[in-house]
């Protein structure tokens, strides 16, 4: 009797596992550099970046939920801590009082600029430098396709 290949050896599971492991390793390395340089958690940097890249430098709190993969309560607590640290501030929406925006403070904008320089260097060191130059656009294309 010929034994069928076990589903645990399925190449699709292996491929996803590699993607998951690469993400975990890169996230760890990138987070470590931000914490070492600025005592800035990667999750805080992500919020600063999302808000800083938004039109007008503000973003509805609700949009941060999908952008960060946190729960509603998680984003609220995260924004609370960042607000206490003086990096962001809540701003009411002028046209809908049910909507609250998050904006960067001057300190938040300054930290985002400095942290982004370190983050870009870390991405270069841990990701870009490990690939062949022709692989970088291919990786970007594939990731965009998945997103």
N, CA, C and O atoms as CSV, one atom per row, in Angstrom:
chain,resi,resn,atom,element,x,y,z
A,1,UNK,N,N,0.833,-1.171,0.000
A,1,UNK,CA,C,0.000,0.000,0.000
A,1,UNK,C,C,0.888,1.248,0.000
A,1,UNK,O,O,1.815,1.350,0.803
A,2,UNK,N,N,0.609,2.181,-0.887
A,2,UNK,CA,C,1.370,3.431,-0.985
A,2,UNK,C,C,0.767,4.427,-0.006
A,2,UNK,O,O,-0.437,4.685,-0.022
A,3,UNK,N,N,1.619,4.979,0.844
A,3,UNK,CA,C,1.160,5.918,1.846
A,3,UNK,C,C,1.085,7.320,1.241
A,3,UNK,O,O,2.033,7.775,0.601
A,4,UNK,N,N,-0.017,7.985,1.440
A,4,UNK,CA,C,-0.193,9.344,0.929
A,4,UNK,C,C,0.683,10.314,1.725
A,4,UNK,O,O,0.959,10.099,2.906
A,5,UNK,N,N,1.105,11.368,1.063
A,5,UNK,CA,C,1.898,12.390,1.746
A,5,UNK,C,C,1.049,13.034,2.830
A,5,UNK,O,O,-0.119,13.350,2.605
A,6,UNK,N,N,1.624,13.224,3.984
A,6,UNK,CA,C,0.911,13.832,5.095
A,6,UNK,C,C,0.600,15.293,4.782
A,6,UNK,O,O,1.396,15.983,4.146
A,7,UNK,N,N,-0.552,15.751,5.231
A,7,UNK,CA,C,-0.916,17.151,4.993
A,7,UNK,C,C,0.001,18.101,5.746
A,7,UNK,O,O,0.111,19.270,5.376
A,8,UNK,N,N,0.664,17.621,6.798
A,8,UNK,CA,C,1.585,18.524,7.502
A,8,UNK,C,C,2.805,18.842,6.661
A,8,UNK,O,O,3.512,19.809,6.944
A,9,UNK,N,N,3.066,18.054,5.639
A,9,UNK,CA,C,4.183,18.304,4.735
A,9,UNK,C,C,3.757,19.068,3.478
A,9,UNK,O,O,4.543,19.211,2.542
A,10,UNK,N,N,2.545,19.545,3.458
A,10,UNK,CA,C,2.015,20.271,2.303
A,10,UNK,C,C,2.891,21.495,2.022
A,10,UNK,O,O,3.177,22.274,2.931
A,11,UNK,N,N,3.310,21.662,0.787
A,11,UNK,CA,C,4.208,22.769,0.432
A,11,UNK,C,C,3.548,24.131,0.653
A,11,UNK,O,O,4.244,25.119,0.888
A,12,UNK,N,N,2.225,24.197,0.580
A,12,UNK,CA,C,1.533,25.473,0.834
A,12,UNK,C,C,1.710,25.894,2.285
A,12,UNK,O,O,1.893,27.074,2.583
A,13,UNK,N,N,1.653,24.918,3.183
A,13,UNK,CA,C,1.849,25.213,4.603
A,13,UNK,C,C,3.292,25.646,4.851
A,13,UNK,O,O,3.548,26.554,5.642
A,14,UNK,N,N,4.220,24.999,4.178
A,14,UNK,CA,C,5.636,25.363,4.312
A,14,UNK,C,C,5.878,26.781,3.805
A,14,UNK,O,O,6.586,27.555,4.451
A,15,UNK,N,N,5.305,27.128,2.666
A,15,UNK,CA,C,5.472,28.471,2.099
A,15,UNK,C,C,4.917,29.523,3.041
A,15,UNK,O,O,5.566,30.537,3.298
A,16,UNK,N,N,3.716,29.285,3.558
A,16,UNK,CA,C,3.131,30.248,4.487
A,16,UNK,C,C,3.978,30.341,5.751
A,16,UNK,O,O,4.164,31.430,6.294
A,17,UNK,N,N,4.486,29.221,6.217
A,17,UNK,CA,C,5.338,29.219,7.399
A,17,UNK,C,C,6.582,30.060,7.207
A,17,UNK,O,O,7.000,30.779,8.114
A,18,UNK,N,N,7.170,29.973,6.030
A,18,UNK,CA,C,8.361,30.801,5.746
A,18,UNK,C,C,8.009,32.284,5.749
A,18,UNK,O,O,8.759,33.105,6.276
A,19,UNK,N,N,6.871,32.622,5.160
A,19,UNK,CA,C,6.417,34.015,5.154
A,19,UNK,C,C,6.187,34.493,6.586
A,19,UNK,O,O,6.589,35.598,6.949
A,20,UNK,N,N,5.547,33.667,7.386
A,20,UNK,CA,C,5.272,33.994,8.779
A,20,UNK,C,C,6.572,34.165,9.570
A,20,UNK,O,O,6.718,35.120,10.334
A,21,UNK,N,N,7.515,33.236,9.385
A,21,UNK,CA,C,8.799,33.313,10.089
A,21,UNK,C,C,9.602,34.544,9.659
A,21,UNK,O,O,10.218,35.209,10.491
A,22,UNK,N,N,9.592,34.841,8.368
A,22,UNK,CA,C,10.311,36.024,7.884
A,22,UNK,C,C,9.723,37.284,8.501
A,22,UNK,O,O,10.461,38.171,8.930
A,23,UNK,N,N,8.406,37.367,8.546
A,23,UNK,CA,C,7.742,38.523,9.146
A,23,UNK,C,C,8.105,38.636,10.626
A,23,UNK,O,O,8.424,39.723,11.108
A,24,UNK,N,N,8.056,37.521,11.338
A,24,UNK,CA,C,8.361,37.543,12.771
A,24,UNK,C,C,9.806,37.979,13.016
A,24,UNK,O,O,10.071,38.793,13.900
A,25,UNK,N,N,10.729,37.439,12.239
A,25,UNK,CA,C,12.145,37.778,12.425
A,25,UNK,C,C,12.410,39.244,12.096
A,25,UNK,O,O,13.064,39.950,12.864
A,26,UNK,N,N,11.898,39.698,10.950
A,26,UNK,CA,C,12.097,41.095,10.567
A,26,UNK,C,C,11.443,42.036,11.571
A,26,UNK,O,O,12.036,43.048,11.945
A,27,UNK,N,N,10.236,41.717,12.009
A,27,UNK,CA,C,9.557,42.564,12.999
A,27,UNK,C,C,10.364,42.660,14.277
A,27,UNK,O,O,10.487,43.738,14.858
A,28,UNK,N,N,10.914,41.537,14.718
A,28,UNK,CA,C,11.740,41.530,15.932
A,28,UNK,C,C,12.970,42.426,15.764
A,28,UNK,O,O,13.270,43.242,16.637
A,29,UNK,N,N,13.675,42.275,14.649
A,29,UNK,CA,C,14.886,43.059,14.422
A,29,UNK,C,C,14.576,44.549,14.282
A,29,UNK,O,O,15.276,45.387,14.851
A,30,UNK,N,N,13.536,44.875,13.533
A,30,UNK,CA,C,13.170,46.275,13.330
A,30,UNK,C,C,12.694,46.905,14.640
A,30,UNK,O,O,13.035,48.047,14.948
A,31,UNK,N,N,11.906,46.154,15.403
A,31,UNK,CA,C,11.426,46.659,16.691
A,31,UNK,C,C,12.595,46.894,17.646
A,31,UNK,O,O,12.640,47.903,18.348
A,32,UNK,N,N,13.533,45.958,17.664
A,32,UNK,CA,C,14.691,46.075,18.553
A,32,UNK,C,C,15.464,47.370,18.287
A,32,UNK,O,O,15.886,48.052,19.221
A,33,UNK,N,N,15.645,47.699,17.010
A,33,UNK,CA,C,16.397,48.909,16.669
A,33,UNK,C,C,15.654,50.168,17.110
A,33,UNK,O,O,16.277,51.102,17.615
A,34,UNK,N,N,14.343,50.210,16.929
A,34,UNK,CA,C,13.561,51.390,17.334
A,34,UNK,C,C,13.540,51.547,18.851
A,34,UNK,O,O,13.613,52.663,19.365
A,35,UNK,N,N,13.440,50.434,19.562
A,35,UNK,CA,C,13.451,50.493,21.022
A,35,UNK,C,C,14.827,50.927,21.510
A,35,UNK,O,O,14.935,51.762,22.408
A,36,UNK,N,N,15.876,50.362,20.921
A,36,UNK,CA,C,17.241,50.703,21.342
A,36,UNK,C,C,17.531,52.194,21.107
A,36,UNK,O,O,18.106,52.856,21.971
A,37,UNK,N,N,17.146,52.704,19.975
A,37,UNK,CA,C,17.470,54.097,19.628
A,37,UNK,C,C,16.549,55.123,20.294
A,37,UNK,O,O,17.000,56.187,20.718
A,38,UNK,N,N,15.244,54.794,20.383
A,38,UNK,CA,C,14.276,55.806,20.810
A,38,UNK,C,C,13.331,55.345,21.919
A,38,UNK,O,O,12.458,56.105,22.337
A,39,UNK,N,N,13.494,54.115,22.396
A,39,UNK,CA,C,12.540,53.526,23.338
A,39,UNK,C,C,11.125,53.598,22.742
A,39,UNK,O,O,10.149,53.891,23.433
A,40,UNK,N,N,11.056,53.323,21.447
A,40,UNK,CA,C,9.813,53.446,20.684
A,40,UNK,C,C,9.350,52.059,20.233
A,40,UNK,O,O,10.006,51.435,19.399
A,41,UNK,N,N,8.229,51.570,20.771
A,41,UNK,CA,C,7.719,50.275,20.301
A,41,UNK,C,C,7.334,50.344,18.827
A,41,UNK,O,O,6.919,51.393,18.336
A,42,UNK,N,N,7.473,49.238,18.135
A,42,UNK,CA,C,7.125,49.174,16.716
A,42,UNK,C,C,5.659,49.538,16.488
A,42,UNK,O,O,5.337,50.177,15.486
A,43,UNK,N,N,4.772,49.147,17.392
A,43,UNK,CA,C,3.357,49.480,17.245
A,43,UNK,C,C,3.138,50.997,17.310
A,43,UNK,O,O,2.298,51.533,16.587
A,44,UNK,N,N,3.881,51.678,18.162
A,44,UNK,CA,C,3.771,53.133,18.229
A,44,UNK,C,C,4.304,53.766,16.947
A,44,UNK,O,O,3.710,54.700,16.408
A,45,UNK,N,N,5.425,53.246,16.473
A,45,UNK,CA,C,5.975,53.762,15.220
A,45,UNK,C,C,4.952,53.590,14.097
A,45,UNK,O,O,4.768,54.494,13.281
A,46,UNK,N,N,4.292,52.439,14.053
A,46,UNK,CA,C,3.280,52.190,13.024
A,46,UNK,C,C,2.167,53.223,13.060
A,46,UNK,O,O,1.731,53.703,12.014
A,47,UNK,N,N,1.706,53.567,14.247
A,47,UNK,CA,C,0.658,54.593,14.368
A,47,UNK,C,C,1.197,55.946,13.917
A,47,UNK,O,O,0.538,56.654,13.156
A,48,UNK,N,N,2.389,56.307,14.383
A,48,UNK,CA,C,2.976,57.584,13.957
A,48,UNK,C,C,3.090,57.651,12.439
A,48,UNK,O,O,2.787,58.679,11.833
A,49,UNK,N,N,3.523,56.561,11.832
A,49,UNK,CA,C,3.694,56.529,10.382
A,49,UNK,C,C,2.355,56.635,9.659
A,49,UNK,O,O,2.224,57.411,8.712
A,50,UNK,N,N,1.357,55.859,10.096
A,50,UNK,CA,C,0.043,55.915,9.450
A,50,UNK,C,C,-0.568,57.308,9.552
A,50,UNK,O,O,-1.116,57.827,8.579
A,51,UNK,N,N,-0.472,57.903,10.722
A,51,UNK,CA,C,-1.027,59.243,10.909
A,51,UNK,C,C,-0.196,60.265,10.131
A,51,UNK,O,O,-0.753,61.136,9.462
A,52,UNK,N,N,1.120,60.166,10.215
A,52,UNK,CA,C,1.993,61.119,9.533
A,52,UNK,C,C,1.861,61.097,8.024
A,52,UNK,O,O,2.060,62.122,7.371
A,53,UNK,N,N,1.528,59.940,7.454
A,53,UNK,CA,C,1.360,59.819,6.001
A,53,UNK,C,C,-0.054,60.167,5.527
A,53,UNK,O,O,-0.308,60.230,4.324
A,54,UNK,N,N,-0.950,60.389,6.448
A,54,UNK,CA,C,-2.340,60.671,6.095
A,54,UNK,C,C,-2.497,62.109,5.621
A,54,UNK,O,O,-1.746,62.986,6.047
A,55,UNK,N,N,-3.467,62.360,4.742
A,55,UNK,CA,C,-3.712,63.735,4.291
A,55,UNK,C,C,-3.984,64.655,5.481
A,55,UNK,O,O,-4.816,64.355,6.338
A,56,UNK,N,N,-3.289,65.746,5.515
A,56,UNK,CA,C,-3.459,66.701,6.605
A,56,UNK,C,C,-2.835,66.269,7.915
A,56,UNK,O,O,-2.953,66.975,8.916
A,57,UNK,N,N,-2.170,65.116,7.928
A,57,UNK,CA,C,-1.523,64.638,9.138
A,57,UNK,C,C,-2.486,64.202,10.225
A,57,UNK,O,O,-2.131,64.167,11.403
A,58,UNK,N,N,-3.716,63.866,9.825
A,58,UNK,CA,C,-4.690,63.349,10.783
A,58,UNK,C,C,-5.345,62.106,10.188
A,58,UNK,O,O,-5.412,61.941,8.970
A,59,UNK,N,N,-5.822,61.243,11.071
A,59,UNK,CA,C,-6.453,60.008,10.612
A,59,UNK,C,C,-7.549,59.621,11.599
A,59,UNK,O,O,-7.348,59.708,12.810
A,60,UNK,N,N,-8.703,59.196,11.096
A,60,UNK,CA,C,-9.739,58.739,12.022
A,60,UNK,C,C,-9.257,57.537,12.826
A,60,UNK,O,O,-8.602,56.644,12.289
A,61,UNK,N,N,-9.580,57.519,14.098
A,61,UNK,CA,C,-9.162,56.408,14.958
A,61,UNK,C,C,-9.657,55.090,14.376
A,61,UNK,O,O,-8.941,54.091,14.431
A,62,UNK,N,N,-10.851,55.067,13.824
A,62,UNK,CA,C,-11.406,53.844,13.246
A,62,UNK,C,C,-10.541,53.258,12.146
A,62,UNK,O,O,-10.468,52.037,12.003
A,63,UNK,N,N,-9.886,54.104,11.368
A,63,UNK,CA,C,-9.008,53.609,10.302
A,63,UNK,C,C,-7.739,52.978,10.861
A,63,UNK,O,O,-7.130,52.131,10.207
A,64,UNK,N,N,-7.339,53.377,12.048
A,64,UNK,CA,C,-6.146,52.781,12.659
A,64,UNK,C,C,-6.397,51.336,13.062
A,64,UNK,O,O,-5.458,50.548,13.176
A,65,UNK,N,N,-7.653,50.988,13.277
A,65,UNK,CA,C,-7.973,49.608,13.658
A,65,UNK,C,C,-7.572,48.657,12.540
A,65,UNK,O,O,-6.883,47.667,12.786
A,66,UNK,N,N,-7.998,48.950,11.309
A,66,UNK,CA,C,-7.636,48.064,10.196
A,66,UNK,C,C,-6.169,48.215,9.805
A,66,UNK,O,O,-5.549,47.249,9.360
A,67,UNK,N,N,-5.611,49.400,9.962
A,67,UNK,CA,C,-4.220,49.633,9.569
A,67,UNK,C,C,-3.233,48.953,10.515
A,67,UNK,O,O,-2.127,48.603,10.103
A,68,UNK,N,N,-3.619,48.762,11.777
A,68,UNK,CA,C,-2.695,48.202,12.754
A,68,UNK,C,C,-3.040,46.785,13.178
A,68,UNK,O,O,-2.237,46.132,13.845
A,69,UNK,N,N,-4.200,46.302,12.813
A,69,UNK,CA,C,-4.671,44.955,13.190
A,69,UNK,C,C,-4.930,44.832,14.688
A,69,UNK,O,O,-4.966,43.721,15.216
A,70,UNK,N,N,-5.112,45.962,15.383
A,70,UNK,CA,C,-5.512,45.940,16.784
A,70,UNK,C,C,-7.036,45.956,16.860
A,70,UNK,O,O,-7.710,46.298,15.889
A,71,UNK,N,N,-7.563,45.589,17.999
A,71,UNK,CA,C,-9.004,45.700,18.234
A,71,UNK,C,C,-9.340,47.159,18.514
A,71,UNK,O,O,-8.447,47.987,18.688
A,72,UNK,N,N,-10.618,47.465,18.555
A,72,UNK,CA,C,-11.044,48.827,18.875
A,72,UNK,C,C,-10.480,49.252,20.225
A,72,UNK,O,O,-9.920,50.341,20.356
A,73,UNK,N,N,-10.630,48.390,21.224
A,73,UNK,CA,C,-10.103,48.699,22.551
A,73,UNK,C,C,-8.593,48.815,22.563
A,73,UNK,O,O,-8.033,49.654,23.269
A,74,UNK,N,N,-7.934,47.971,21.779
A,74,UNK,CA,C,-6.478,48.016,21.704
A,74,UNK,C,C,-5.977,49.323,21.124
A,74,UNK,O,O,-5.016,49.902,21.631
A,75,UNK,N,N,-6.622,49.797,20.058
A,75,UNK,CA,C,-6.230,51.070,19.450
A,75,UNK,C,C,-6.503,52.213,20.413
A,75,UNK,O,O,-5.687,53.126,20.545
A,76,UNK,N,N,-7.637,52.169,21.080
A,76,UNK,CA,C,-7.973,53.225,22.037
A,76,UNK,C,C,-6.922,53.311,23.137
A,76,UNK,O,O,-6.463,54.404,23.469
A,77,UNK,N,N,-6.534,52.169,23.707
A,77,UNK,CA,C,-5.505,52.167,24.758
A,77,UNK,C,C,-4.152,52.619,24.215
A,77,UNK,O,O,-3.419,53.345,24.887
A,78,UNK,N,N,-3.822,52.185,22.991
A,78,UNK,CA,C,-2.561,52.585,22.371
A,78,UNK,C,C,-2.521,54.100,22.174
A,78,UNK,O,O,-1.531,54.748,22.513
A,79,UNK,N,N,-3.588,54.655,21.630
A,79,UNK,CA,C,-3.657,56.109,21.419
A,79,UNK,C,C,-3.624,56.835,22.765
A,79,UNK,O,O,-2.996,57.887,22.880
A,80,UNK,N,N,-4.291,56.286,23.784
A,80,UNK,CA,C,-4.240,56.890,25.122
A,80,UNK,C,C,-2.801,57.005,25.610
A,80,UNK,O,O,-2.388,58.064,26.082
A,81,UNK,N,N,-2.031,55.913,25.500
A,81,UNK,CA,C,-0.641,55.917,25.962
A,81,UNK,C,C,0.205,56.887,25.142
A,81,UNK,O,O,1.038,57.607,25.692
A,82,UNK,N,N,-0.006,56.904,23.836
A,82,UNK,CA,C,0.769,57.806,22.982
A,82,UNK,C,C,0.400,59.267,23.248
A,82,UNK,O,O,1.244,60.157,23.149
A,83,UNK,N,N,-0.859,59.499,23.584
A,83,UNK,CA,C,-1.295,60.851,23.913
A,83,UNK,C,C,-0.649,61.308,25.230
A,83,UNK,O,O,-0.196,62.447,25.337
A,84,UNK,N,N,-0.609,60.424,26.221
A,84,UNK,CA,C,0.052,60.751,27.494
A,84,UNK,C,C,1.542,61.017,27.292
A,84,UNK,O,O,2.135,61.816,28.016
A,85,UNK,N,N,2.143,60.349,26.312
A,85,UNK,CA,C,3.569,60.557,26.008
A,85,UNK,C,C,3.804,61.828,25.191
A,85,UNK,O,O,4.948,62.202,24.933
A,86,UNK,N,N,2.717,62.489,24.786
A,86,UNK,CA,C,2.841,63.746,24.046
A,86,UNK,C,C,3.134,63.593,22.565
A,86,UNK,O,O,3.590,64.541,21.925
A,87,UNK,N,N,2.877,62.402,22.002
A,87,UNK,CA,C,3.198,62.149,20.592
A,87,UNK,C,C,2.020,62.371,19.658
A,87,UNK,O,O,2.210,62.742,18.499
A,88,UNK,N,N,0.815,62.152,20.143
A,88,UNK,CA,C,-0.392,62.340,19.334
A,88,UNK,C,C,-1.427,63.089,20.155
A,88,UNK,O,O,-1.313,63.209,21.375
A,89,UNK,N,N,-2.435,63.589,19.461
A,89,UNK,CA,C,-3.563,64.228,20.133
A,89,UNK,C,C,-4.843,63.882,19.397
A,89,UNK,O,O,-4.850,63.726,18.176
A,90,UNK,N,N,-5.909,63.767,20.143
A,90,UNK,CA,C,-7.223,63.513,19.551
A,90,UNK,C,C,-7.797,64.835,19.078
A,90,UNK,O,O,-7.641,65.867,19.730
A,91,UNK,N,N,-8.464,64.785,17.932
A,91,UNK,CA,C,-9.100,65.975,17.375
A,91,UNK,C,C,-10.502,65.590,16.905
A,91,UNK,O,O,-10.668,64.580,16.221
A,92,UNK,N,N,-11.496,66.371,17.260
A,92,UNK,CA,C,-12.857,66.035,16.823
A,92,UNK,C,C,-13.037,66.301,15.334
A,92,UNK,O,O,-12.425,67.208,14.772
A,93,UNK,N,N,-13.880,65.502,14.712
A,93,UNK,CA,C,-14.228,65.718,13.311
A,93,UNK,C,C,-15.221,66.876,13.263
A,93,UNK,O,O,-16.215,66.855,13.989
A,94,UNK,N,N,-14.979,67.883,12.428
A,94,UNK,CA,C,-15.885,69.031,12.389
A,94,UNK,C,C,-17.267,68.705,11.821
A,94,UNK,O,O,-18.235,69.407,12.115
A,95,UNK,N,N,-17.368,67.665,11.022
A,95,UNK,CA,C,-18.651,67.372,10.370
A,95,UNK,C,C,-19.412,66.206,11.000
A,95,UNK,O,O,-20.583,66.002,10.681
A,96,UNK,N,N,-18.781,65.442,11.880
A,96,UNK,CA,C,-19.440,64.290,12.499
A,96,UNK,C,C,-18.857,64.091,13.886
A,96,UNK,O,O,-17.747,63.581,14.035
A,97,UNK,N,N,-19.607,64.494,14.897
A,97,UNK,CA,C,-19.065,64.449,16.258
A,97,UNK,C,C,-18.868,63.031,16.790
A,97,UNK,O,O,-18.276,62.852,17.855
A,98,UNK,N,N,-19.357,62.018,16.064
A,98,UNK,CA,C,-19.108,60.630,16.461
A,98,UNK,C,C,-17.709,60.179,16.077
A,98,UNK,O,O,-17.210,59.183,16.600
A,99,UNK,N,N,-17.070,60.912,15.160
A,99,UNK,CA,C,-15.749,60.531,14.650
A,99,UNK,C,C,-14.669,61.333,15.369
A,99,UNK,O,O,-14.776,62.549,15.530
A,100,UNK,N,N,-13.636,60.629,15.793
A,100,UNK,CA,C,-12.498,61.281,16.434
A,100,UNK,C,C,-11.258,61.005,15.588
A,100,UNK,O,O,-11.023,59.874,15.163
A,101,UNK,N,N,-10.478,62.039,15.353
A,101,UNK,CA,C,-9.238,61.916,14.600
A,101,UNK,C,C,-8.060,61.845,15.555
A,101,UNK,O,O,-8.143,62.248,16.715
A,102,UNK,N,N,-6.956,61.317,15.029
A,102,UNK,CA,C,-5.683,61.331,15.737
A,102,UNK,C,C,-4.729,62.150,14.884
A,102,UNK,O,O,-4.614,61.927,13.679
A,103,UNK,N,N,-4.056,63.083,15.502
A,103,UNK,CA,C,-3.057,63.894,14.814
A,103,UNK,C,C,-1.737,63.846,15.559
A,103,UNK,O,O,-1.699,63.581,16.760
A,104,UNK,N,N,-0.667,64.101,14.845
A,104,UNK,CA,C,0.651,64.128,15.476
A,104,UNK,C,C,0.878,65.469,16.162
A,104,UNK,O,O,0.468,66.515,15.659
A,105,UNK,N,N,1.528,65.423,17.303
A,105,UNK,CA,C,2.003,66.653,17.932
A,105,UNK,C,C,3.344,67.003,17.278
A,105,UNK,O,O,3.865,66.239,16.466
A,106,UNK,N,N,3.891,68.154,17.639
A,106,UNK,CA,C,5.219,68.504,17.109
A,106,UNK,C,C,6.257,67.480,17.556
A,106,UNK,O,O,7.143,67.115,16.784
A,107,UNK,N,N,6.149,67.016,18.798
A,107,UNK,CA,C,7.075,65.993,19.296
A,107,UNK,C,C,6.899,64.686,18.543
A,107,UNK,O,O,7.876,64.003,18.235
A,108,UNK,N,N,5.663,64.343,18.248
A,108,UNK,CA,C,5.384,63.121,17.491
A,108,UNK,C,C,5.946,63.188,16.084
A,108,UNK,O,O,6.500,62.208,15.586
A,109,UNK,N,N,5.808,64.334,15.444
A,109,UNK,CA,C,6.334,64.524,14.085
A,109,UNK,C,C,7.852,64.454,14.099
A,109,UNK,O,O,8.449,63.832,13.220
A,110,UNK,N,N,8.480,65.079,15.075
A,110,UNK,CA,C,9.955,65.060,15.170
A,110,UNK,C,C,10.457,63.639,15.418
A,110,UNK,O,O,11.438,63.212,14.809
A,111,UNK,N,N,9.786,62.906,16.308
A,111,UNK,CA,C,10.192,61.529,16.574
A,111,UNK,C,C,9.991,60.660,15.339
A,111,UNK,O,O,10.833,59.817,15.031
A,112,UNK,N,N,8.894,60.855,14.638
A,112,UNK,CA,C,8.633,60.086,13.414
A,112,UNK,C,C,9.745,60.308,12.396
A,112,UNK,O,O,10.200,59.350,11.772
A,113,UNK,N,N,10.181,61.516,12.218
A,113,UNK,CA,C,11.251,61.810,11.257
A,113,UNK,C,C,12.552,61.109,11.643
A,113,UNK,O,O,13.197,60.480,10.805
A,114,UNK,N,N,12.933,61.220,12.915
A,114,UNK,CA,C,14.185,60.589,13.372
A,114,UNK,C,C,14.080,59.071,13.327
A,114,UNK,O,O,15.008,58.393,12.886
A,115,UNK,N,N,12.950,58.537,13.782
A,115,UNK,CA,C,12.774,57.083,13.810
A,115,UNK,C,C,12.708,56.507,12.405
A,115,UNK,O,O,13.172,55.391,12.173
A,116,UNK,N,N,12.141,57.247,11.469
A,116,UNK,CA,C,12.038,56.760,10.090
A,116,UNK,C,C,13.412,56.602,9.449
A,116,UNK,O,O,13.631,55.688,8.654
A,117,UNK,N,N,14.322,57.481,9.792
A,117,UNK,CA,C,15.684,57.361,9.253
A,117,UNK,C,C,16.332,56.073,9.758
A,117,UNK,O,O,16.957,55.349,8.982
A,118,UNK,N,N,16.191,55.786,11.035
A,118,UNK,CA,C,16.746,54.555,11.612
A,118,UNK,C,C,16.023,53.339,11.046
A,118,UNK,O,O,16.655,52.335,10.716
A,119,UNK,N,N,14.701,53.426,10.934
A,119,UNK,CA,C,13.897,52.315,10.414
A,119,UNK,C,C,14.300,51.976,8.970
A,119,UNK,O,O,14.428,50.805,8.611
A,120,UNK,N,N,14.495,53.003,8.163
A,120,UNK,CA,C,14.908,52.776,6.772
A,120,UNK,C,C,16.279,52.099,6.715
A,120,UNK,O,O,16.494,51.200,5.901
A,121,UNK,N,N,17.198,52.525,7.570
A,121,UNK,CA,C,18.523,51.887,7.626
A,121,UNK,C,C,18.408,50.425,8.052
A,121,UNK,O,O,19.103,49.560,7.519
A,122,UNK,N,N,17.531,50.156,9.009
A,122,UNK,CA,C,17.336,48.781,9.483
A,122,UNK,C,C,16.725,47.913,8.390
A,122,UNK,O,O,17.128,46.763,8.213
A,123,UNK,N,N,15.761,48.454,7.661
A,123,UNK,CA,C,15.148,47.715,6.550
A,123,UNK,C,C,16.205,47.406,5.501
A,123,UNK,O,O,16.240,46.307,4.947
A,124,UNK,N,N,17.058,48.370,5.234
A,124,UNK,CA,C,18.138,48.146,4.280
A,124,UNK,C,C,19.029,46.998,4.736
A,124,UNK,O,O,19.347,46.101,3.955
A,125,UNK,N,N,19.428,47.030,5.998
A,125,UNK,CA,C,20.363,46.036,6.547
A,125,UNK,C,C,19.742,44.638,6.637
A,125,UNK,O,O,20.377,43.655,6.254
A,126,UNK,N,N,18.524,44.543,7.133
A,126,UNK,CA,C,17.929,43.233,7.411
A,126,UNK,C,C,17.130,42.636,6.254
A,126,UNK,O,O,16.851,41.437,6.245
A,127,UNK,N,N,16.761,43.467,5.280
A,127,UNK,CA,C,15.941,42.960,4.178
A,127,UNK,C,C,16.596,43.202,2.822
A,127,UNK,O,O,16.959,42.251,2.129
A,128,UNK,N,N,16.748,44.451,2.447
A,128,UNK,CA,C,17.208,44.804,1.101
A,128,UNK,C,C,18.597,44.240,0.812
A,128,UNK,O,O,18.826,43.678,-0.260
A,129,UNK,N,N,19.526,44.385,1.759
A,129,UNK,CA,C,20.896,43.907,1.542
A,129,UNK,C,C,20.993,42.387,1.434
A,129,UNK,O,O,21.996,41.867,0.945
A,130,UNK,N,N,19.987,41.684,1.875
A,130,UNK,CA,C,19.993,40.218,1.804
A,130,UNK,C,C,19.416,39.694,0.493
A,130,UNK,O,O,19.417,38.488,0.247
A,131,UNK,N,N,18.933,40.585,-0.331
A,131,UNK,CA,C,18.348,40.200,-1.617
A,131,UNK,C,C,19.229,40.675,-2.759
A,131,UNK,O,O,20.023,41.605,-2.609
A,132,UNK,N,N,19.077,40.028,-3.891
A,132,UNK,CA,C,19.727,40.513,-5.111
A,132,UNK,C,C,18.966,41.761,-5.567
A,132,UNK,O,O,17.759,41.849,-5.347
A,133,UNK,N,N,19.637,42.720,-6.193
A,133,UNK,CA,C,18.948,43.936,-6.623
A,133,UNK,C,C,17.695,43.674,-7.467
A,133,UNK,O,O,16.706,44.398,-7.347
A,134,UNK,N,N,17.733,42.651,-8.311
A,134,UNK,CA,C,16.570,42.356,-9.160
A,134,UNK,C,C,15.415,41.751,-8.361
A,134,UNK,O,O,14.275,41.762,-8.824
A,135,UNK,N,N,15.699,41.219,-7.160
A,135,UNK,CA,C,14.665,40.580,-6.353
A,135,UNK,C,C,13.806,41.583,-5.587
A,135,UNK,O,O,12.668,41.280,-5.228
A,136,UNK,N,N,14.341,42.762,-5.339
A,136,UNK,CA,C,13.618,43.751,-4.543
A,136,UNK,C,C,12.313,44.169,-5.212
A,136,UNK,O,O,11.268,44.114,-4.563
A,137,UNK,N,N,12.321,44.587,-6.487
A,137,UNK,CA,C,11.040,44.945,-7.114
A,137,UNK,C,C,10.100,43.752,-7.238
A,137,UNK,O,O,8.881,43.909,-7.172
A,138,UNK,N,N,10.663,42.565,-7.415
A,138,UNK,CA,C,9.830,41.363,-7.508
A,138,UNK,C,C,9.132,41.088,-6.171
A,138,UNK,O,O,7.950,40.749,-6.137
A,139,UNK,N,N,9.876,41.238,-5.080
A,139,UNK,CA,C,9.277,41.064,-3.763
A,139,UNK,C,C,8.164,42.085,-3.556
A,139,UNK,O,O,7.081,41.738,-3.086
A,140,UNK,N,N,8.421,43.321,-3.898
A,140,UNK,CA,C,7.403,44.377,-3.765
A,140,UNK,C,C,6.153,44.021,-4.575
A,140,UNK,O,O,5.031,44.165,-4.090
A,141,UNK,N,N,6.351,43.561,-5.796
A,141,UNK,CA,C,5.225,43.178,-6.657
A,141,UNK,C,C,4.414,42.053,-6.031
A,141,UNK,O,O,3.185,42.107,-6.004
A,142,UNK,N,N,5.100,41.038,-5.529
A,142,UNK,CA,C,4.416,39.894,-4.932
A,142,UNK,C,C,3.668,40.285,-3.649
A,142,UNK,O,O,2.539,39.848,-3.424
A,143,UNK,N,N,4.296,41.095,-2.830
A,143,UNK,CA,C,3.633,41.532,-1.601
A,143,UNK,C,C,2.411,42.383,-1.916
A,143,UNK,O,O,1.370,42.241,-1.273
A,144,UNK,N,N,2.533,43.259,-2.896
A,144,UNK,CA,C,1.385,44.082,-3.299
A,144,UNK,C,C,0.248,43.208,-3.787
A,144,UNK,O,O,-0.918,43.490,-3.511
A,145,UNK,N,N,0.573,42.165,-4.502
A,145,UNK,CA,C,-0.433,41.231,-5.003
A,145,UNK,C,C,-1.163,40.544,-3.851
A,145,UNK,O,O,-2.374,40.333,-3.918
A,146,UNK,N,N,-0.427,40.196,-2.793
A,146,UNK,CA,C,-1.050,39.566,-1.629
A,146,UNK,C,C,-1.928,40.529,-0.857
A,146,UNK,O,O,-2.969,40.150,-0.321
A,147,UNK,N,N,-1.495,41.778,-0.805
A,147,UNK,CA,C,-2.268,42.791,-0.072
A,147,UNK,C,C,-3.500,43.162,-0.883
A,147,UNK,O,O,-4.293,43.999,-0.453
